Amino acid sequence: YYYEKGRLPEAIGTLEECLLAKRSFLPQNHPDIGATLWNLGKAYEKGQNVAKATELLQECLSVRESSLPATHPDVIDVLRTLARIAYNQEKYYESLQMYRRLHDSLTGTSQTEDL
């Protein structure tokens, strides 16, 4: 609700409280924790705190990869978002690595050669 109304600080506070509550009673790889990490990461990204957004989205990716198939749209979304963030920060090698992981997830292949 707060996020949609442009009230980012309230949205972030609410999401952080929600994450804390979920972590107290759900397994750490539960999809609901992944969803909250996703929402919190996107809120921080919108608020221009890219470092915090990246940290949360990487944790989200870890949760989602442990609980969902590699081809699941939620896993794909996180990979795509992390690749875009890295690219926008001119971290081209990191961005390329994420795009390769995205490609591998979508095609079921693995590019083992290093850049």
Residue pairs with C-beta under 8 A, 6 or more apart in sequence:
1 11
2 8
2 10
2 11
2 14
3 11
3 39
3 43
3 46
8 43
8 46
8 47
11 43
12 40
12 43
12 44
12 47
15 36
15 39
15 40
15 43
16 40
18 36
19 33
19 36
19 37
19 40
22 30
22 32
22 33
22 36
23 33
26 32
26 33
28 63
29 63
29 66
29 67
30 63
30 67
31 63
31 64
31 67
31 68
31 74
33 63
34 60
34 63
34 64
34 67
34 68
34 74
35 74
37 56
37 57
37 59
37 60
37 63
38 57
38 60
38 74
38 77
38 78
40 56
41 52
41 53
41 54
41 55
41 56
41 57
41 60
41 81
42 53
42 57
42 81
44 50
44 52
44 53
44 56
45 53
45 57
45 81
45 85
50 85
50 88
50 89
53 85
54 82
54 85
54 86
57 78
57 81
57 82
57 85
58 82
60 78
61 75
61 78
61 79
61 82
64 72
64 74
64 75
64 78
65 75
68 74
68 75
69 75
70 104
70 105
71 105
71 106
71 108
75 105
76 102
76 105
76 106
79 98
79 99
79 101
79 102
79 105
80 98
80 102
82 98
83 95
83 98
83 99
83 102
84 95
86 92
86 94
86 95
86 98
87 95
93 115
96 115
100 111
103 109
103 111
104 110
104 111
